[in-house]
Amino acid sequence: MSGLETGGVEYAAIRKDRGVFPVMMHCTPIHRKNRISGLRGIIIDITSRKHMERKLEFLSLCDSLTGIYNRSFFQREMDRIQEDSTLIASIVLCDLDGLKLINDTLGHSKGNMLLVAAARIIKSAFRSSDVVARVGGDEFAILIPESSIEAAQAAYNRIKEAVEQHNEISPELPLSISVGYASGCPASQNLSNLFKEADDNMYREKLSRKQTARNLIIQTLFKAMEKRDFTAEYNGGGNLEELVASMAKALKLTSAACAAGLQLLARYHDIGNVGIPEAILFKPGPLTTDEIAEVKRHCEIGYRIAQIAPELKHIASFILKHHEWWNGQGYPAGLKGDDIPLECRIFAIADAYCSMTAKRPYRGKKSGEQALAEINLMAGIQFDPHLVRVFTELIGPF
């Protein structure tokens, strides 16, 4: 017998349970007396290969996070409609407001949740024949073939209504989306120009509502901070805000701005904790080296939040520096002595006292006398020694 291989051919095979699966057959003819009398070969199950091909095709056309089309596919569809269509088309552009701030504070996992929610809401506002794509980190674009400016306006309204409904259901992580749109005929107008017109309209809306969107994010961060705040459990040493106010009075710091800044610092110093995983913040045992490094990030996260919050901007520097030590061994900048703002030095002592006299997930509370003794031991190391003497006299005899 002799034969020549004929190559691989794909077929659909049927299992005993009647399920269909793809196979590839490689075979060669069997010759008998110069005639083909049969075939011999092998059959290979190519189910895994087909799955991989579909996955690669998906990745080439779609955004892996949101599942909608990607920029490459969107551009391809724009080119196709530019060449083929003589009817009016519309382009809608959407931008997810404040994504970078959410990523920097609450973490990229929360930012990704917002992106997925935004993609779902935007896609639900359009027809299955419309091309909905994620074209940038926080940008989405929609191509609506054979549509009018009225259809684009209607889609705009549907997006806004869906965002409102989402925020009612999920107020802990609200969405803010800026939207712009434009319509034109591809036969007489380049779709790239139409894209730019929609982009300009979107940015005009973004600028007009910038403060509203920012306030929404800030309020979300404040609410998240309240859920992670230990100060509600402070006891034994009094209220932290009252302690810093008493310290300011004892030091004869009569400026209203100074007193107000200290009280705001007492209230919002740990707002950066919104970006620290709860599993670390509320861990009942000792933290690992990596976990300690993660916790230390809260000063810088809090600083970024305060920088965009009008009511906190003037204490942003204090939030950044409230964990500096008198001997320069604190963080994040390693400031030393009088280089540390006075407000931070006052706050550090009052905060340490309140913290030690309150129960925490990782330890029990200490008595006022024990806390005061420990603060005095750290005078000249962690704390300003002059301020420690003032605080000791304020609290009681040592």
Secondary structure in CASP SS format (residue, H / E / C, confidence):
PFRMAT SS
TARGET T0000
AUTHOR 0000-0000-0000
METHOD secondary structure of the structure
MODEL  1
M C 1.00
S C 1.00
G C 1.00
L C 1.00
E C 1.00
T C 1.00
G C 1.00
G E 1.00
V E 1.00
E E 1.00
Y E 1.00
A E 1.00
A E 1.00
I E 1.00
R C 1.00
K C 1.00
D C 1.00
R C 1.00
G C 1.00
V E 1.00
F E 1.00
P E 1.00
V E 1.00
M E 1.00
M E 1.00
H E 1.00
C E 1.00
T E 1.00
P E 1.00
I E 1.00
H E 1.00
R E 1.00
K C 1.00
N C 1.00
R E 1.00
I E 1.00
S E 1.00
G E 1.00
L E 1.00
R E 1.00
G E 1.00
I E 1.00
I E 1.00
I E 1.00
D E 1.00
I C 1.00
T H 1.00
S H 1.00
R H 1.00
K H 1.00
H H 1.00
M H 1.00
E H 1.00
R H 1.00
K H 1.00
L H 1.00
E H 1.00
F H 1.00
L H 1.00
S H 1.00
L H 1.00
C E 1.00
D C 1.00
S C 1.00
L C 1.00
T C 1.00
G C 1.00
I C 1.00
Y E 1.00
N E 1.00
R H 1.00
S H 1.00
F H 1.00
F H 1.00
Q H 1.00
R H 1.00
E H 1.00
M H 1.00
D H 1.00
R H 1.00
I H 1.00
Q H 1.00
E H 1.00
D H 1.00
S C 1.00
T C 1.00
L C 1.00
I C 1.00
A E 1.00
S E 1.00
I E 1.00
V E 1.00
L E 1.00
C E 1.00
D E 1.00
L E 1.00
D C 1.00
G C 1.00
L H 1.00
K H 1.00
L H 1.00
I H 1.00
N H 1.00
D H 1.00
T H 1.00
L C 1.00
G C 1.00
H H 1.00
S H 1.00
K H 1.00
G H 1.00
N H 1.00
M H 1.00
L H 1.00
L H 1.00
V H 1.00
A H 1.00
A H 1.00
A H 1.00
R H 1.00
I H 1.00
I H 1.00
K H 1.00
S H 1.00
A C 1.00
F C 1.00
R C 1.00
S C 1.00
S C 1.00
D C 1.00
V E 1.00
V E 1.00
A E 1.00
R E 1.00
V C 1.00
G C 1.00
G C 1.00
D C 1.00
E E 1.00
F E 1.00
A E 1.00
I E 1.00
L E 1.00
I E 1.00
P C 1.00
E C 1.00
S C 1.00
S C 1.00
I H 1.00
E H 1.00
A H 1.00
A H 1.00
Q H 1.00
A H 1.00
A H 1.00
Y H 1.00
N H 1.00
R H 1.00
I H 1.00
K H 1.00
E H 1.00
A H 1.00
V H 1.00
E H 1.00
Q H 1.00
H H 1.00
N H 1.00
E H 1.00
I H 1.00
S C 1.00
P C 1.00
E C 1.00
L C 1.00
P C 1.00
L C 1.00
S C 1.00
I E 1.00
S E 1.00
V E 1.00
G E 1.00
Y E 1.00
A E 1.00
S E 1.00
G E 1.00
C C 1.00
P C 1.00
A C 1.00
S C 1.00
Q C 1.00
N C 1.00
L H 1.00
S H 1.00
N H 1.00
L H 1.00
F H 1.00
K H 1.00
E H 1.00
A H 1.00
D H 1.00
D H 1.00
N H 1.00
M H 1.00
Y H 1.00
R H 1.00
E H 1.00
K H 1.00
L H 1.00
S H 1.00
R C 1.00
K H 1.00
Q H 1.00
T H 1.00
A H 1.00
R H 1.00
N H 1.00
L H 1.00
I H 1.00
I H 1.00
Q H 1.00
T H 1.00
L H 1.00
F H 1.00
K H 1.00
A H 1.00
M H 1.00
E H 1.00
K H 1.00
R C 1.00
D C 1.00
F C 1.00
T H 1.00
A H 1.00
E H 1.00
Y C 1.00
N C 1.00
G C 1.00
G C 1.00
G C 1.00
N C 1.00
L H 1.00
E H 1.00
E H 1.00
L H 1.00
V H 1.00
A H 1.00
S H 1.00
M H 1.00
A H 1.00
K H 1.00
A H 1.00
L C 1.00
K C 1.00
L C 1.00
T C 1.00
S C 1.00
A H 1.00
A H 1.00
C H 1.00
A H 1.00
A H 1.00
G H 1.00
L H 1.00
Q H 1.00
L H 1.00
L H 1.00
A H 1.00
R H 1.00
Y H 1.00
H C 1.00
D C 1.00
I H 1.00
G H 1.00
N H 1.00
V H 1.00
G H 1.00
I C 1.00
P C 1.00
E H 1.00
A H 1.00
I H 1.00
L H 1.00
F C 1.00
K C 1.00
P C 1.00
G C 1.00
P C 1.00
L C 1.00
T C 1.00
T H 1.00
D H 1.00
E H 1.00
I H 1.00
A H 1.00
E H 1.00
V H 1.00
K H 1.00
R C 1.00
H H 1.00
C H 1.00
E H 1.00
I H 1.00
G H 1.00
Y H 1.00
R H 1.00
I H 1.00
A H 1.00
Q H 1.00
I H 1.00
A C 1.00
P C 1.00
E C 1.00
L C 1.00
K H 1.00
H H 1.00
I H 1.00
A H 1.00
S H 1.00
F H 1.00
I H 1.00
L H 1.00
K H 1.00
H C 1.00
H C 1.00
E C 1.00
W C 1.00
W C 1.00
N C 1.00
G C 1.00
Q C 1.00
G C 1.00
Y C 1.00
P C 1.00
A C 1.00
G C 1.00
L C 1.00
K C 1.00
G H 1.00
D H 1.00
D H 1.00
I C 1.00
P C 1.00
L H 1.00
E H 1.00
C H 1.00
R H 1.00
I H 1.00
F H 1.00
A H 1.00
I H 1.00
A H 1.00
D H 1.00
A H 1.00
Y H 1.00
C H 1.00
S H 1.00
M H 1.00
T C 1.00
A C 1.00
K C 1.00
R E 1.00
P C 1.00
Y C 1.00
R E 1.00
G C 1.00
K C 1.00
K C 1.00
S C 1.00
G H 1.00
E H 1.00
Q H 1.00
A H 1.00
L H 1.00
A H 1.00
E H 1.00
I H 1.00
N H 1.00
L H 1.00
M C 1.00
A E 1.00
G C 1.00
I C 1.00
Q C 1.00
F E 1.00
D C 1.00
P H 1.00
H H 1.00
L H 1.00
V H 1.00
R H 1.00
V H 1.00
F H 1.00
T H 1.00
E H 1.00
L H 1.00
I H 1.00
G C 1.00
P C 1.00
F C 1.00
END
